[in-house]
Amino acid sequence: MKNFQNKAKIIKVSKVIRAVLYAGLALWIFAFFASLVPFTSILGGTQQLYPIQAYTWSGSALMCVFYFMVNLKLFSFFERLKQGSLFNVQTVGYLNAAGKWGIALWLYDDLFYGLRTLCFQVKMTFEFGSLFSALTLIFVAWLLHEAQELQEEQELTV
Amino acid sequence: MDFFCILTFIFILACYSGFSRLWPKTRTNPATTSGARLKRIQDAGWWLQLLMVIGFLSWGYSLLAFFLGWPFFSEAHVRIVVSEHHIYTSPADMPGKVLTFWLIKMAWCGFGYGVMFSLFGLYQRGVLYSAKNIQHIRSLGYFLIGNWGLDSQLQSSVRDVQLSTTPIFIGLLIIFVSWIMDEGRKIQEEQALTV
């Protein structure tokens, strides 16, 4: 298969994934405001929230921010791929950033459930799948970065 | 200080020692040669393989401890957490279906360990972009998706599903990235053959 055909195929698939991630961005914004809806009833004075309800809804709103950031970085990564910049510094940087936000999300997630257990005696379990995924992303980004610099050095060597 | 604390301390010390060997080279000497860069990747591969061996040994011991009722560090019994409300301390407590799915999951995790160990072994030998490397990275993506599927089946069997969809999405992403890497490798091979 010719080089340009390979690249065209990659750009085509990136375009589709980028569209899905774009919808994801809208979804997280919607979820953020939806998490704040129960608080409007307090402002209106029509209803009162139990402490655990207030904790869960406010925590969920903040969780949406973390999910939004991971989604945004992945969206930017596919945006770069769509533009044809396959694996330069900025593209790999977005993948790395997505992994780092993924770790932040995992930390926040466990902290959120841990505090809920401490304050409201709700059982919790630790989940390591997301951490493993985020670490794998960072590892792949690091590998691409190293390989890319290695290639640049080899090109400069006469 | 119990045995678990000592082991954690040794683990942290090994991680710190590994990273302190790799990290300063880039900070103090940014103009590294390709040889030094390759050496760093090989060192990282070696350290990651070592961590994999430690992880595999403790995982293997935890499995044996669960089946034979041995203590696990500071704990008197190994606890297998299937979901929030379904925690088991011995195979006899587990319903047949849960035990079957859990054993399949353990075998799948063994496959994951094998893939990662082999991948880091390739990096340790300085093999960065062979077809085998890409195949292993792709297998990692399949591992994440398969693991999610098994977790979902396991939790469905006790009717207590509580899963995040992040691993399935990241798994697909890794398969996609490995595909791009494979295409890049083919392009490079084509260019190398072009006179």
Interface residues (C-beta under 8 A of the other chain):
Chain A: M1 N3 N6 K7 K9 I10 V13 I17 V70 L74 L81 L86 F87 L95 G102 L105 D109 K123 M124 T125 E127 G129 S130 F132 S133 A134 T136 L137 V140 L143 L144 E146 A147 E149 L150 E153 Q154 T157
Chain B: T33 S34 R37 L38 R40 I41 V81 S83 E84 H85 L128 Y129 I137 L140 L144 N147 W148 D151 Q162 S164 T166 P167 I170 G171 L173 I174 F176 V177 W179 I180 M181 E183 G184 K186 I187 E190 Q191
